[in-house]
Amino acid sequence: MIRDYLLIDDLIVALSDLRLSQTTNETLNISSGRAVAISEIVDQLKTTKRVQFEILEVEAPKETLLKSVLSCKKLEETISW
């Protein structure tokens, strides 16, 4: 599965910048805009070797969205994201 992950620090910066910009009544996606496979995250965890874990692969239900990546273009235009 592929998702758009966002660091909490980046979320805080975006919210703070939006508050300072005095943007109101706008719907904005706060996202990284990058597609990251869960397997990439698992590989990074494996290489850090800070935590030992076992990988258990299960089949996703048919209705599972396999790719979800948001556009942050409007956010970029609003706060130079």
HELIX and SHEET records of a PDB file:
HELIX    1   1 ILE A    8  SER A   21  1                                  14    
HELIX    2   2 ILE A   38  THR A   48  1                                  11    
HELIX    3   3 LYS A   73  ILE A   79  1                                   7    
SHEET    1   A 3 VAL A  36  ALA A  37  0                                        
SHEET    2   A 3 ILE A   2  ARG A   3 -1                                        
SHEET    3   A 3 LYS A  67  SER A  68  1                                        
END                                                                             
